Amino acid sequence: MHEVLTFGEPMGLMAAEEARPLKDVTHFTRYVCGAEVNVSVGLARLEHSVAYVSRVGKDPFGAHIIDFLQANGIDPQYILQDDTFLTGMQLKAKVETGDPEVVNFRQGTAFSHFAPEDLEKLDWEGVRHVHMTGIPPALSASCRAAAIRLMEMARERGVYVSFDPNIRPALWPDKAEMVRVLNKMAAKADLVLPGISEGKQLAGTSDPEQIADFYLTQGAKAVIVKLGARGSLVKEAGQEAFVSPGFHVAKVVDTVGAGDGFAVGVISALLEHQGLARAAERGAAIGALAVMSPGDNEGLPTRMQLQTFMAENQSRRDS
């Protein structure tokens, strides 16, 4: 049995070892990446049981991804292996400051052929939470249908659903279609986790509380709007909004995966019945830890590491 199901495309990541344009880099380090991979790894490190729903190719990247997930305590039983299509991959530049250049190779990948019928063998016994992002529906019509169907299956069974828009405009042929589909998915979620820039594109406003109100009127039970270093704005249906402060970051090493770390903190706290205030606080802590480490999921903490970081930084956060 698993507490959490995640759904998305795991990819092989080749991260540059040299701070140069990607075309000039000669040495890379291999990792595994993907927003849902990061969330799965983070939850497993906090001792929650996770199963990953996906499809990879029967190729070296696909085999490595399955090994990686198992090594990190994530059940890969729902990862289908495709004889025809390849596993997606990504190149990521190394930078001294700012966001790194990222190049994706995911058109026509094994995961892009995932279909709603591939969900039929899921065992829902013990599942309490499904986490979704806005990435799968951008990859193909069948992925989009599967993502929406999985959310519907969860809601039919009373399973709590969180949704991180995690928008990737480059993957969508049309912005209007992106907005329509992602807002349709958000309306099927219990909890929506947008950032300010996502709110501007999807809800038409940069005001955190207006973003929250937009999704609450669509049917969400709660919204946590990520404010970067400032923390987050939290609003629950029928309740007043409040701001949860962020945690101090000594040095930003890699910003990729910060939002996924935030989701890990929120979901894990909710699984432990800690409420939205504590969930936002934990999300901010793990997001801070994520940006202080290289790679997409290397900085995701164990339970002891998280407790230590929060204890050592609480006074600075409250000041």
C-alpha positions as CSV (number, residue, x, y, z in Angstrom):
1,M,0.0,0.0,0.0
2,H,1.1,3.6,-0.7
3,E,0.0,6.9,0.9
4,V,0.9,8.9,-2.2
5,L,0.6,8.6,-5.9
6,T,2.6,10.9,-8.2
7,F,2.2,11.1,-12.0
8,G,4.7,12.5,-14.5
9,E,7.7,12.1,-16.7
10,P,11.0,11.1,-15.1
11,M,14.0,12.1,-17.3
12,G,17.7,11.5,-17.5
13,L,19.5,14.7,-16.6
14,M,22.9,15.7,-17.8
15,A,24.1,18.6,-15.7
16,A,27.1,20.7,-16.9
17,E,30.1,20.7,-14.7
18,E,31.5,23.9,-16.3
19,A,29.9,27.3,-16.2
20,R,29.9,27.8,-20.0
21,P,27.2,27.8,-22.7
22,L,25.8,24.3,-23.1
23,K,27.2,24.0,-26.6
24,D,30.7,24.4,-25.2
25,V,30.4,22.1,-22.2
26,T,32.5,18.9,-22.4
27,H,31.8,17.3,-19.0
28,F,28.4,16.5,-17.5
29,T,27.2,14.6,-14.4
30,R,24.2,12.3,-14.7
31,Y,21.1,12.8,-12.5
32,V,17.4,11.9,-12.6
33,C,15.0,14.8,-13.0
34,G,11.4,15.7,-13.3
35,A,9.1,17.7,-11.0
36,E,7.2,14.7,-9.9
37,V,10.4,12.8,-9.3
38,N,11.6,15.5,-7.0
39,V,8.3,15.4,-5.0
40,S,8.5,11.6,-4.8
41,V,12.1,11.7,-3.6
42,G,11.3,14.4,-1.0
43,L,8.3,12.6,0.4
44,A,10.2,9.2,0.6
45,R,13.0,10.9,2.5
46,L,10.5,12.1,5.0
47,E,9.4,8.5,5.5
48,H,6.1,8.6,3.5
49,S,5.3,5.7,1.1
50,V,5.1,6.8,-2.5
51,A,4.4,5.0,-5.8
52,Y,5.3,6.7,-9.1
53,V,2.9,6.4,-12.1
54,S,4.7,6.8,-15.4
55,R,6.2,5.3,-18.6
56,V,9.9,5.1,-19.6
57,G,11.7,3.5,-22.5
58,K,13.6,0.2,-22.4
59,D,16.9,2.1,-22.6
60,P,19.8,3.0,-20.3
61,F,18.1,6.1,-19.0
62,G,14.9,4.2,-18.3
63,A,16.7,1.4,-16.5
64,H,18.7,4.0,-14.4
65,I,15.5,5.9,-13.5
66,I,13.9,2.7,-12.1
67,D,17.1,1.9,-10.1
68,F,17.2,5.4,-8.8
69,L,13.6,5.4,-7.7
70,Q,14.0,2.1,-5.9
71,A,17.2,3.3,-4.2
72,N,15.3,6.3,-2.9
73,G,12.5,4.2,-1.5
74,I,9.9,4.9,-4.3
75,D,7.8,2.0,-5.6
76,P,8.2,1.8,-9.4
77,Q,5.5,-0.9,-9.9
78,Y,3.3,1.5,-12.0
79,I,6.2,2.6,-14.3
80,L,5.5,1.0,-17.7
81,Q,8.5,0.1,-19.9
82,D,8.1,0.9,-23.6
83,D,9.7,-1.2,-26.3
84,T,9.3,1.5,-29.0
85,F,9.8,4.9,-27.6
86,L,12.7,6.4,-25.7
87,T,13.0,8.0,-22.2
88,G,13.1,11.7,-22.1
89,M,16.2,13.6,-21.2
90,Q,17.4,17.1,-20.2
91,L,20.5,19.2,-20.4
92,K,21.1,21.8,-17.7
93,A,23.8,24.5,-17.7
94,K,25.9,25.5,-14.7
95,V,25.6,29.1,-13.6
96,E,27.1,31.3,-10.9
97,T,23.9,33.3,-10.5
98,G,20.3,33.2,-11.7
99,D,18.4,30.3,-13.3
100,P,20.3,27.9,-15.5
101,E,19.6,27.3,-19.1
102,V,17.6,24.0,-19.5
103,V,17.1,22.1,-22.8
104,N,14.5,19.3,-22.9
105,F,14.3,16.4,-25.2
106,R,10.8,15.1,-24.6
107,Q,8.9,15.2,-27.8
108,G,7.5,11.7,-28.7
109,T,9.0,10.1,-25.6
110,A,7.8,6.9,-24.0
111,F,5.8,8.9,-21.4
112,S,4.1,11.1,-24.0
113,H,2.3,7.9,-25.1
114,F,0.9,7.3,-21.6
115,A,-2.9,6.9,-21.9
116,P,-5.9,6.8,-19.6
117,E,-6.2,3.0,-19.9
118,D,-2.8,2.7,-18.4
119,L,-4.4,3.7,-15.1
120,E,-6.7,0.8,-14.8
121,K,-4.4,-1.4,-12.7
122,L,-3.8,1.1,-10.0
123,D,-4.5,-0.2,-6.5
124,W,-6.1,2.5,-4.4
125,E,-6.0,0.8,-1.1
126,G,-4.3,3.0,1.4
127,V,-3.8,5.9,-1.0
128,R,-4.5,9.2,0.8
129,H,-3.0,11.8,-1.6
130,V,-2.4,12.3,-5.3
131,H,0.0,15.0,-6.4
132,M,-0.3,16.4,-9.9
133,T,1.5,19.1,-11.9
134,G,0.7,21.0,-15.1
135,I,3.6,19.3,-17.1
136,P,2.0,16.0,-18.3
137,P,-1.0,17.6,-20.0
138,A,1.4,19.7,-22.1
139,L,3.2,16.6,-23.6
140,S,0.4,15.0,-25.6
141,A,-3.4,14.6,-25.9
142,S,-3.2,11.1,-24.3
143,C,-1.1,12.4,-21.3
144,R,-3.6,15.2,-20.9
145,A,-6.5,12.8,-20.8
146,A,-4.7,10.5,-18.4
147,A,-3.8,13.4,-16.0
148,I,-7.4,14.6,-15.9
149,R,-8.7,11.0,-15.5
150,L,-6.3,10.3,-12.6
151,M,-7.6,13.4,-10.8
152,E,-11.1,12.3,-11.3
153,M,-10.4,8.8,-10.1
154,A,-8.9,10.2,-6.9
155,R,-11.8,12.5,-6.2
156,E,-14.3,9.7,-6.8
157,R,-12.5,7.8,-4.0
158,G,-12.2,10.7,-1.6
159,V,-8.5,11.0,-2.1
160,Y,-7.0,14.4,-1.5
161,V,-5.5,16.0,-4.7
162,S,-2.8,18.7,-4.8
163,F,-2.0,20.5,-8.0
164,D,1.1,22.6,-8.8
165,P,0.6,24.4,-12.2
166,N,4.3,24.3,-12.8
167,I,3.8,25.9,-16.2
168,R,6.1,25.2,-19.1
169,P,5.0,27.6,-21.8
170,A,7.5,26.2,-24.3
171,L,5.8,22.8,-24.2
172,W,2.4,24.2,-25.2
173,P,1.6,25.2,-28.8
174,D,-0.9,27.8,-27.7
175,K,-1.0,29.9,-24.5
176,A,-4.8,30.1,-24.4
177,E,-5.0,26.3,-24.5
178,M,-2.5,26.1,-21.7
179,V,-4.5,28.5,-19.5
180,R,-7.8,26.6,-20.3
181,V,-6.4,23.1,-19.5
182,L,-4.4,24.1,-16.4
183,N,-7.3,25.9,-14.9
184,K,-9.6,23.0,-15.7
185,M,-7.2,20.7,-13.8
186,A,-6.9,23.2,-10.9
187,A,-10.7,23.1,-10.6
188,K,-10.4,19.3,-9.9
189,A,-7.9,19.8,-7.1
190,D,-8.4,20.2,-3.3
191,L,-5.2,22.2,-3.0
192,V,-3.6,24.5,-5.6
193,L,0.0,25.6,-5.3
194,P,0.7,28.5,-7.8
195,G,3.5,30.9,-7.9
196,I,3.1,34.6,-8.6
197,S,4.2,34.4,-12.2
198,E,1.9,31.4,-12.7
199,G,-1.0,33.4,-11.2
200,K,-0.4,36.2,-13.5
201,Q,-0.6,34.0,-16.6
202,L,-3.4,31.7,-15.4
203,A,-5.6,33.9,-13.2
204,G,-4.7,37.3,-14.8
205,T,-3.4,38.9,-11.7
206,S,-0.1,39.2,-9.7
207,D,-1.9,39.9,-6.4
208,P,-1.4,36.8,-4.2
209,E,-4.8,37.0,-2.5
210,Q,-6.6,37.6,-5.8
211,I,-4.8,34.5,-7.2
212,A,-6.0,32.5,-4.2
213,D,-9.6,33.8,-4.6
214,F,-9.6,32.9,-8.3
215,Y,-8.9,29.2,-7.5
216,L,-11.2,29.1,-4.5
217,T,-14.1,30.2,-6.7
218,Q,-13.2,27.5,-9.1
219,G,-13.7,24.8,-6.4
220,A,-10.4,24.4,-4.6
221,K,-10.6,24.0,-0.8
222,A,-7.3,25.8,-0.2
223,V,-4.6,27.7,-2.1
224,I,-1.0,28.4,-1.1
225,V,0.6,31.0,-3.3
226,K,4.4,30.8,-3.4
227,L,6.1,34.2,-2.9
228,G,9.7,33.1,-3.3
229,A,12.0,34.2,-0.5
230,R,9.1,36.0,1.2
231,G,7.3,32.7,1.9
232,S,3.7,32.1,0.9
233,L,0.2,33.4,1.2
234,V,-2.3,30.8,2.5
235,K,-6.0,31.0,2.1
236,E,-8.6,28.3,2.9
237,A,-12.2,28.5,1.7
238,G,-14.2,30.6,4.1
239,Q,-11.1,31.7,6.1
240,E,-9.0,34.9,6.1
241,A,-5.7,34.8,4.2
242,F,-2.4,34.9,6.0
243,V,1.3,35.1,5.0
244,S,3.7,32.5,6.1
245,P,7.3,33.9,6.1
246,G,10.2,32.3,4.2
247,F,13.5,30.9,5.6
248,H,16.9,32.5,5.2
249,V,19.0,31.1,2.4
250,A,22.8,31.4,2.9
251,K,23.7,31.0,-0.7
252,V,21.6,30.1,-3.8
253,V,23.3,27.3,-5.7
254,D,20.6,26.0,-8.0
255,T,17.0,27.3,-8.1
256,V,15.6,24.3,-10.0
257,G,13.4,22.2,-7.8
258,A,12.6,24.9,-5.2
259,G,8.9,24.7,-6.0
260,D,8.9,20.9,-5.8
261,G,10.6,21.1,-2.5
262,F,7.9,23.5,-1.3
263,A,5.3,20.9,-2.4
264,V,7.1,18.2,-0.5
265,G,6.9,20.2,2.7
266,V,3.2,21.0,2.2
267,I,2.1,17.5,1.3
268,S,4.1,15.8,4.1
269,A,2.7,18.1,6.7
270,L,-0.9,17.5,5.5
271,L,-0.3,13.8,5.6
272,E,0.8,14.2,9.2
273,H,-2.4,16.2,10.0
274,Q,-0.4,19.4,10.8
275,G,-2.7,21.9,9.1
276,L,-2.1,24.5,6.5
277,A,0.0,26.9,8.6
278,R,2.5,24.2,9.5
279,A,2.4,23.0,5.9
280,A,3.4,26.4,4.5
281,E,6.2,26.7,7.1
282,R,7.6,23.3,6.2
283,G,7.2,24.0,2.5
284,A,9.3,27.2,2.9
285,A,12.0,25.3,4.8
286,I,12.4,22.6,2.2
287,G,12.3,25.1,-0.6
288,A,15.2,26.9,1.0
289,L,17.2,23.7,1.4
290,A,16.6,22.8,-2.2
291,V,18.1,26.0,-3.6
292,M,21.2,25.6,-1.5
293,S,22.2,22.3,-3.2
294,P,23.2,21.3,-6.8
295,G,20.9,19.1,-8.8
296,D,17.1,19.0,-8.8
297,N,16.6,16.8,-5.7
298,E,19.9,16.5,-3.9
299,G,19.0,19.1,-1.3
300,L,15.7,17.4,-0.3
301,P,16.2,16.6,3.4
302,T,15.6,13.6,5.7
303,R,13.3,14.2,8.6
304,M,16.3,14.8,10.9
305,Q,17.9,17.3,8.5
306,L,14.6,19.1,8.2
307,Q,14.0,19.4,11.9
308,T,17.6,20.6,12.5
309,F,17.3,23.3,9.8
310,M,14.0,24.6,11.0
311,A,15.1,24.7,14.6
312,E,18.4,26.5,13.7
313,N,16.6,29.1,11.5
314,Q,13.3,29.7,13.3
315,S,14.4,32.8,15.2
316,R,15.8,34.4,12.1
317,R,12.6,33.6,10.2
318,D,10.4,35.2,13.0
319,S,12.5,38.3,13.2
